[in-house]
Amino acid sequence: MNEIYRAIEEKIKASGYSGTFTGEEVYNDICDEIEDKENGTYLLLSKKENGDTFTYNVSIFDDDFNLSILKINSGEDEFIINFDE
């Protein structure tokens, strides 16, 4: 799992986002948001304590999920991270 967390962190940092986060927090946030959802593709919003908004574009499968796009809005700044690239 640590490899997944590191990959998430690297992609987000490469976008220029400088807010406080960990790959594990992002991963767990997604898991919490998709709990009890049926298979399909969803846009999920998560507002952080600092006011930043994370919008996840997630496809859910029986035993897995795929985060394809993460959009972070931080004040006037917007960061778009494509995890499929």
C-alpha positions, 0 to 999 in steps of 0.5 A: 500500500505504501507504493500506492500512497507514494504514487498519489503524493507524487502526482499531487505534488507534481501538479503544484498543489502545496497543501497539507495531505498524505497519500494515505489520507487521500486513499482513505477519503476515497474509500470512505466516499465510495462505501456502499456505492454501486458499480459505476463512475462517480464525481465525489466531493470532499471539503478539507478542514482548510477549505480546499475541495477535492473532487474525485472522478472514480470508477467503482468495480466489485472489489476495486476502484479507479481514481482517474481524475482529481481536481483540487480547488484551493482558494483561487487556484485549481489543480487537475491531476490525471492518474490515468497518465 
